[in-house]
Structure formats: C-alpha cells, structure tokens
Amino acid sequence: MHVVERLTRADLGHLNVSMVVDDPGAYSRPFTLTYTAELMPAAELMEYICDNEQDAPNIDAPADAAIEAATLLKGQP
C-alpha cells in the first residue's frame, strides 16, 4: 500500500487535503480522497476515539469522557 498526502493552505482559514491511495492488492486502481478543512478559531479541539478502540481504557482524559459517552450511547452500564 502506498499513500500520498498533500496538504495545501488555500488561505488563512482553509486547508486543502488530498490523499492518493494505491494498493494493487486490494483495489483495481488508485483512488483520491479530497476535502477542505475550515479553521474554527473559537472551537475546542476534541480527541476522537473509535468506540471499538482496544487501547481506549489506557488513555487519560479527555478520552475518558469520550469512552463514557460512547458507553452511555450504547446503553451499557
């Protein structure tokens, strides 16, 4: 697998991201993913943890809050 990421600052508030994925063993041809991230100066940067992350219990706060929230959403004790 070969991934090329290109990050380009369009202007002060926008970051263009382009990723080319080339994995002949899994895909018939390379493909490109693109998106534009927008600066949000007043927003708090939150940590993201997948709800099936096995290492999540070993990560300190604020991830602990995310684990608790995911548990509540699933309806588990």
TORDO-373809 format. One line per 10 residues: number of its first residue (from 0); their letters; for each residue x, y, z of N, C-alpha, C, O. Coordinates in nm, 4 decimals, decimal comma. Atoms other than C-alpha are relative to their C-alpha. Layout:
// residues N
NUM	A	X/Y/Z/X/Y/Z/X/Y/Z/X/Y/Z  ...
This chain:
// residues 77
0	MHVVERLTRA	0,0848/-0,1170/0,0000/0,0000/0,0000/0,0000/0,0891/0,1230/0,0000/0,1910/0,1283/0,0688  -0,0735/-0,1256/0,0101/0,1225/0,3458/-0,0877/-0,1013/0,1134/0,0087/-0,1960/0,1190/-0,0697  0,0896/-0,1140/-0,0179/-0,0481/0,6639/0,0350/0,0811/0,1276/-0,0100/0,1852/0,1414/0,0543  -0,0635/-0,1309/0,0121/0,0481/1,0163/-0,0685/-0,1006/0,1030/0,0495/-0,2113/0,1130/-0,0033  0,0852/-0,1058/-0,0534/-0,0985/1,3019/0,1365/0,0574/0,1354/-0,0391/0,1777/0,1588/-0,0267  -0,0425/-0,1361/0,0340/-0,0845/1,6610/0,0168/-0,0889/0,0976/0,0759/-0,2114/0,0957/0,0636  0,0702/-0,1022/-0,0766/-0,1795/1,9451/0,2473/0,0390/0,1350/-0,0567/0,1571/0,1693/-0,0619  -0,0255/-0,1297/0,0611/-0,2146/2,2864/0,0869/-0,0862/0,1054/0,0687/-0,2079/0,0900/0,0791  0,0757/-0,1079/-0,0628/-0,3141/2,6047/0,2642/-0,0543/0,0914/-0,1093/0,0215/0,1632/-0,1745  0,0634/-0,0826/0,1025/-0,5626/2,7756/0,0332/0,0034/0,1475/0,0393/0,0310/0,2347/-0,0430
10	DLGHLNVSMV	-0,0070/-0,1341/-0,0569/-0,5807/3,0829/0,2558/0,0078/-0,0161/0,1514/0,0241/-0,1279/0,2002  -0,0170/0,0061/-0,1445/-0,5671/3,1684/0,6258/-0,0985/-0,0956/0,0675/-0,0639/-0,1585/0,1674  0,1024/0,0793/-0,0672/-0,8880/2,9817/0,7084/-0,0309/-0,1346/-0,0614/-0,1216/-0,2031/-0,0142  0,0330/0,1261/0,0673/-0,8793/2,6798/0,4752/0,1246/-0,0820/-0,0305/0,2277/-0,0289/-0,0717  -0,1074/0,0931/0,0284/-0,6595/2,3733/0,4376/-0,0540/-0,1074/-0,0937/-0,1449/-0,1819/-0,0570  0,0407/0,1023/0,0963/-0,6995/2,1553/0,1278/0,0816/-0,1263/0,0236/0,2044/-0,1216/0,0305  -0,0657/0,1280/-0,0244/-0,6213/1,7883/0,1883/-0,0334/-0,0946/-0,1138/-0,1497/-0,1095/-0,1513  0,0172/0,0964/0,1083/-0,5696/1,5334/-0,0885/0,0816/-0,1245/0,0347/0,1997/-0,1147/0,0678  -0,0679/0,1266/-0,0278/-0,4839/1,1649/-0,0338/-0,0187/-0,0942/-0,1189/-0,1312/-0,1204/-0,1614  0,0043/0,0973/0,1088/-0,3964/0,9235/-0,3140/0,0368/-0,1357/0,0601/0,1445/-0,1515/0,1177
20	VDDPGAYSRP	-0,0210/0,1339/-0,0541/-0,4282/0,5569/-0,2135/0,0251/-0,0943/-0,1158/-0,0560/-0,1043/-0,2078  -0,0365/0,0962/0,1042/-0,2537/0,2970/-0,4284/0,0330/-0,1325/0,0672/0,1381/-0,1467/0,1296  -0,0185/0,1327/-0,0592/-0,2916/-0,0642/-0,3149/-0,0472/-0,1042/-0,1001/-0,1632/-0,1453/-0,0964  0,0390/0,0948/0,1043/-0,2889/-0,3067/-0,6091/-0,0548/-0,1317/0,0543/-0,1312/-0,1996/-0,0144  0,0503/0,1234/-0,0581/-0,3561/-0,5988/-0,3745/-0,1446/0,0089/0,0445/-0,2114/-0,0936/0,0586  0,1357/-0,0180/-0,0510/-0,6861/-0,4504/-0,2566/-0,0927/0,0722/-0,0984/-0,2140/0,0511/-0,0952  0,0822/-0,0811/0,0903/-0,8053/-0,2121/-0,5327/0,0482/-0,0156/-0,1434/0,1667/-0,0378/-0,1681  -0,0350/0,0166/0,1415/-0,8140/-0,2326/-0,9108/0,0775/0,1192/-0,0553/0,1497/0,1056/-0,1541  -0,0747/-0,1189/0,0437/-0,6761/0,1221/-0,9472/0,0116/0,0972/0,1174/-0,0673/0,0897/0,2117  -0,0137/-0,0992/-0,1073/-0,5544/0,4088/-0,7272/-0,1227/0,0912/0,0058/-0,1903/0,1116/-0,0950
30	FTLTYTAELM	0,1093/-0,0960/-0,0133/-0,8141/0,6495/-0,5915/0,0443/0,1163/0,0877/0,1395/0,1054/0,1650  -0,0354/-0,1230/-0,0702/-0,8054/1,0005/-0,4472/-0,1151/0,0448/0,0894/-0,2312/0,0435/0,0484  0,0948/-0,0587/-0,0940/-0,9822/1,1432/-0,1431/0,0399/0,1450/0,0205/0,1576/0,1742/0,0417  -0,0300/-0,1414/-0,0211/-1,0070/1,5197/-0,1075/-0,1051/0,0635/0,0907/-0,2223/0,0259/0,0887  0,0924/-0,0806/-0,0793/-1,1603/1,7595/0,1410/0,0684/0,1298/0,0395/0,1904/0,1431/0,0297  -0,0521/-0,1280/-0,0464/-1,1201/2,1123/0,2715/-0,0363/0,0163/0,1462/-0,1538/0,0115/0,1827  0,0213/-0,0243/-0,1422/-1,0765/2,1723/0,6441/-0,0080/0,1507/0,0211/0,0709/0,2272/-0,0342  0,0204/-0,1424/-0,0248/-1,2019/2,5060/0,7712/0,0434/0,0351/0,1421/0,0087/-0,0351/0,2371  -0,0452/-0,0463/-0,1304/-1,0387/2,6941/1,0578/-0,1196/0,0446/0,0830/-0,2053/0,1198/0,0365  0,1065/-0,0383/-0,0928/-1,2685/2,7291/1,3572/0,0671/0,0498/0,1281/0,0789/-0,0260/0,2244
40	PAAELMEYIC	-0,0809/-0,0498/-0,1114/-1,0761/2,9555/1,5996/-0,0687/-0,0035/0,1360/0,0002/-0,0141/0,2375  0,0694/-0,0021/-0,1285/-1,3451/2,9625/1,8704/-0,0370/-0,1403/0,0479/-0,0871/-0,1558/0,1593  0,0392/0,1364/-0,0351/-1,3977/2,5843/1,8720/0,1090/-0,0709/0,0793/0,2277/-0,0415/0,0653  -0,0947/0,0806/-0,0771/-1,2370/2,3390/2,1117/0,0351/-0,1245/-0,0815/-0,0534/-0,1886/-0,1382  -0,0448/0,1180/0,0719/-1,0304/2,0626/1,9524/-0,0270/-0,1228/0,0862/0,0280/-0,1358/0,1956  0,0372/0,1183/-0,0761/-1,1793/1,7316/2,0654/0,0750/-0,1216/-0,0524/0,0970/-0,1349/-0,1728  -0,0674/0,1233/0,0366/-0,9986/1,3998/2,0655/-0,1047/-0,1002/-0,0477/-0,2119/-0,1113/0,0116  0,0926/0,0999/0,0529/-1,1648/1,1270/1,8579/0,0545/-0,1385/0,0295/0,1712/-0,1673/0,0030  -0,0379/0,1384/-0,0247/-1,1566/0,7655/1,9667/-0,1112/-0,0880/-0,0552/-0,2285/-0,0689/-0,0232  0,0958/0,0954/0,0540/-1,3265/0,4873/1,7760/-0,0596/-0,0793/0,1160/0,0122/-0,1148/0,2095
50	DNEQDAPNID	0,0638/0,0666/-0,1135/-1,5804/0,3130/2,0007/0,0456/-0,1449/0,0199/0,0159/-0,2041/0,1237  -0,0524/0,1347/-0,0201/-1,4114/-0,0246/1,9444/0,1516/0,0015/0,0230/0,2179/-0,1012/0,0089  -0,1438/-0,0142/-0,0237/-1,0624/0,1062/2,0260/0,0402/-0,0794/0,1238/-0,0092/-0,0524/0,2333  -0,0391/0,0872/-0,1111/-0,8953/-0,1566/2,2448/0,0914/0,0703/0,0997/0,0956/0,0309/0,2163  -0,0902/-0,0711/-0,0900/-0,6409/0,0872/2,3925/-0,0683/0,1153/0,0728/-0,0061/0,1799/0,1571  0,0688/-0,1148/-0,0578/-0,9034/0,3441/2,4926/0,0047/0,0030/0,1534/0,0219/0,1111/0,2097  -0,0045/-0,0070/-0,1468/-0,9088/0,2406/2,8633/0,1350/0,0470/0,0548/0,1429/0,0906/0,1696  -0,1328/-0,0407/-0,0447/-0,5360/0,3201/2,8829/0,0318/0,1458/-0,0302/0,1401/0,1937/0,0034  -0,0224/-0,1391/0,0385/-0,5741/0,6753/2,7519/-0,0624/0,0908/0,1051/-0,1755/0,0674/0,1477  0,0498/-0,0928/-0,1012/-0,6142/0,9617/3,0004/-0,1056/0,0926/-0,0580/-0,1287/0,0948/-0,1789
60	APADAAIEAA	0,1009/-0,0981/0,0402/-0,8853/1,2299/2,9913/0,0538/0,0849/-0,1138/0,1763/0,0932/-0,1228  0,1438/-0,0025/0,0214/-1,0479/1,3786/2,7718/-0,0551/-0,1242/-0,0687/-0,1758/-0,1342/-0,0908  0,0473/0,1222/0,0635/-1,0634/1,0377/2,6058/-0,0926/-0,0763/0,0941/-0,1852/-0,1432/0,0483  0,0854/0,0689/-0,0957/-1,2175/0,9016/2,9278/-0,1455/0,0458/-0,0147/-0,2382/-0,0348/-0,0068  0,1350/-0,0535/0,0189/-1,5159/1,1292/2,8730/-0,0621/-0,0552/-0,1276/-0,1819/-0,0831/-0,1313  0,0511/0,0544/0,1254/-1,5483/1,0035/2,5153/-0,0406/-0,1457/0,0166/-0,1405/-0,1890/-0,0408  0,0333/0,1400/-0,0255/-1,5460/0,6421/2,6351/-0,1298/-0,0088/0,0793/-0,2164/-0,0908/0,0487  0,1222/-0,0006/-0,0791/-1,8113/0,7179/2,8947/-0,1211/0,0365/-0,0848/-0,2276/-0,0235/-0,0706  0,1093/-0,0408/0,0875/-2,0254/0,8936/2,6341/-0,0385/-0,1128/-0,0948/-0,1571/-0,1370/-0,1169  0,0283/0,1105/0,0914/-1,9942/0,6016/2,3921/-0,0700/-0,1125/0,0733/-0,1595/-0,1762/0,0178
70	TLLKGQP	0,0642/0,1042/-0,0796/-2,0892/0,3597/2,6683/-0,1449/0,0362/0,0283/-0,2332/-0,0489/0,0179  0,1369/-0,0444/-0,0249/-2,3963/0,5655/2,7572/-0,0873/-0,0104/-0,1244/-0,2037/-0,0499/-0,1169  0,0744/0,0061/0,1250/-2,4998/0,5852/2,3919/-0,0385/-0,1435/-0,0361/-0,1437/-0,1674/-0,0955  0,0282/0,1416/0,0285/-2,4811/0,2059/2,3634/-0,0984/-0,0584/0,1016/-0,1529/-0,1665/0,0795  0,0904/0,0480/-0,1030/-2,6929/0,1696/2,6782/0,0618/-0,1056/0,0890/-0,0098/-0,1840/0,1513  -0,0688/0,0966/-0,0846/-2,4296/-0,0357/2,8586/0,0263/0,0629/0,1365/0,0405/0,1847/0,1467  -0,0277/-0,0562/-0,1337/-2,3691/0,0019/3,2332/0,1435/0,0473/0,0137/0,1823/0,0968/0,1196
